[in-house]
Amino acid sequence: MLKIVKSFYIFTILIYKIDRLELKLLVRRILYIIAVLVTLTYLVSCEDEKYASSSDVQLQFSVDTVMFDTIFTTIGSTTKNLRVYNPYDQKVLISSVKLAGGENSNFRLNINGFPYNEILDLEIPANDSIYIFVEVTVDPNGGNIPMVVKDSIEFITNANIQDVDLVAWGQDYNLIRNARIKTTTWTADKPYLVYDAALVDSLSTLTIEAGTKIYFHDGAGLFVKGNIIARGTAEQPIVFQGDRLEDVYEDVPDQWDGVLLFSGSHNNSFEHVEIKNANIGLQVGNIENEGFATAKLSGVKIQNMAYAGIFALKSEIEADNCLITNCGFYGAALLVGGTYEFNHTTIANYWGGFSTRSRATSSLVLSNLLIIDQEDGESIAYVDDLKKAKFGNCIVAGNITTGNEVELGRSDDAEFNFKFDHCLLQLSDTFNISKKENFANILKGIDPKFIDPYEKLNFELDTLSPAKDAGSVQIGSRFPLDIKGDSRTDDDAPDLGAYERIEKSSD
């Protein structure tokens, strides 16, 4: 800047030596204007230098999510506020503050006193803050509104992008937040949203009617010390899933915690229930509590779990016409003994697309022990009798890269009784199935030929499936209808798994 001023000074001296007065005056005026412009540019430049200019500049916020408990069922609004902090000793210039959803959003903003959804070049003084007020308005148009209305406020500072989520829950939904549930019934009139947790108290029963939908926020779960009776139908299933309803989250695991039946919880029943996109779909029993849990499953779908579909510890399960698919570790892990009977169940673990980690664990694990490592380097072994683990007319398949889709973990210190009868099992050639008391009428290492287990997640049997008509008539007669309600008794023999292949008659 000093060099520029000096240059103008020299140029001025030269001009003064010009004889013609008019030219001298004109040039002096031009030089004066240029000097003013240079001075202003310098001053502006100096002002810019007072802003925090690092690309590491981070605004701070009073909350990371502005949450509305209610969306009005008629046109209305509620207001929340967000405080935005500048933690630096210099001013911060925010290039842009805007509502990500723009004019189509259900939300409205008032940014530092200006009722606009976008503002450019917003300044926050050093060690100061501004307020942004947020409103939401929803017209239900007859009650057909989304369960969750979402958007975000986007901040751009020195090319650094930050955002604060906006979430509004619908009033037309029953909000369950950190609730201890006594004996009650959940109906299909309105969906339920579980936020944080819901605990069915000891000696209490939660009854859930057909068609009821239960949504769970991130990290939330349903915990049962009493018991749960969930009775849906093939036409009106009961659905447990996460609250992210965008299409991109339709099959994404680990959106919520799962359903846990504590040891001591008995007479639990799930009929035509869908459990989707959790960490563990259904945990039956826990090590910490004495006793065991019991559950009866019929027509249950458990799909897209980060860890396991069913995780059972020293408990009792009866299951028929169930579908357990696409879990990060185990489709079903039945550990520390117990009593289990699965009929016409498909355990198909084609995990992929959600993680760079390939699956190396078996789809089905039977074990009469569980070893838990401790922080001090020691381990604790839990051992109990596997009184019965029977699988009839079942399919256990998947895309494991090495190993078998069935794993047997046996301790000689406890009973270990199991049997696979008329089942298709994806096993290696070296897996021994010669013991007739454990393996009878097994299709070993054969592709079951599902219609589309990867893209459409369709685990019905293809017309060329070897599982067609491969089941025991005796077992099939006990479960004459499949998971969709189609008959198993109209052809030569029942198909293996949860689905009966119904061939279309030709013209």
Stockholm file with secondary structure:
# STOCKHOLM 1.0

chainA/1-507         MLKIVKSFYIFTILIYKIDRLELKLLVRRILYIIAVLVTLTYLVSCEDEKYASSSDVQLQFSVDTVMFDTIFTTIGSTTKNLRVYNPYDQKVLISSVKLAGGENSNFRLNINGFPYNEILDLEIPANDSIYIFVEVTVDPNGGNIPMVVKDSIEFITNANIQDVDLVAWGQDYNLIRNARIKTTTWTADKPYLVYDAALVDSLSTLTIEAGTKIYFHDGAGLFVKGNIIARGTAEQPIVFQGDRLEDVYEDVPDQWDGVLLFSGSHNNSFEHVEIKNANIGLQVGNIENEGFATAKLSGVKIQNMAYAGIFALKSEIEADNCLITNCGFYGAALLVGGTYEFNHTTIANYWGGFSTRSRATSSLVLSNLLIIDQEDGESIAYVDDLKKAKFGNCIVAGNITTGNEVELGRSDDAEFNFKFDHCLLQLSDTFNISKKENFANILKGIDPKFIDPYEKLNFELDTLSPAKDAGSVQIGSRFPLDIKGDSRTDDDAPDLGAYERIEKSSD
#=GR chainA/1-507 SS CHHHHHHHHHHHHHHHTCSCHHHHHHHHHHHHHHHHHHHHHHHHHHHHTTBCCCTTCCCEESCSEEEEEEECSSSCCEEEEEEEECCSSSBEEEEEEEETTGGGCSEEEEETTBCCSEEEEEEECTTCEEEEEEEECCCCTTTCCCSEEEEEEEEEETTEEEEEEEEEEETTSEEEEEEEECSEEECSSSCEEEEEEEEECTTCEEEECTTCEEEECTTCEEEESSEEEEECCSSSCEEEEESCCSGGGTTCSCSEEEEEECTTCCCEEEESEEEESEEEEEEECCSSSSSCCEEEEESCEEEEESSEEEEEEEEEEEEESCEEEEESSEEEEEEEEEEEEEESCEEEECCCSSCSSCCCSCSEEEESEEEEECTTSCEEEEECCEEEEEEESCEEEECCSSSCSEEEECCTTSCBCCEEEEEEECCCTTSCCCCTTTEEEEEESCCCCEEESSSSCEEEECTTCTTTTCSCHHHHHHSCBCTTSCBSSSSSSCCSSSCCCCCCCCC
#=GC SS_cons         CHHHHHHHHHHHHHHHTCSCHHHHHHHHHHHHHHHHHHHHHHHHHHHHTTBCCCTTCCCEESCSEEEEEEECSSSCCEEEEEEEECCSSSBEEEEEEEETTGGGCSEEEEETTBCCSEEEEEEECTTCEEEEEEEECCCCTTTCCCSEEEEEEEEEETTEEEEEEEEEEETTSEEEEEEEECSEEECSSSCEEEEEEEEECTTCEEEECTTCEEEECTTCEEEESSEEEEECCSSSCEEEEESCCSGGGTTCSCSEEEEEECTTCCCEEEESEEEESEEEEEEECCSSSSSCCEEEEESCEEEEESSEEEEEEEEEEEEESCEEEEESSEEEEEEEEEEEEEESCEEEECCCSSCSSCCCSCSEEEESEEEEECTTSCEEEEECCEEEEEEESCEEEECCSSSCSEEEECCTTSCBCCEEEEEEECCCTTSCCCCTTTEEEEEESCCCCEEESSSSCEEEECTTCTTTTCSCHHHHHHSCBCTTSCBSSSSSSCCSSSCCCCCCCCC
//
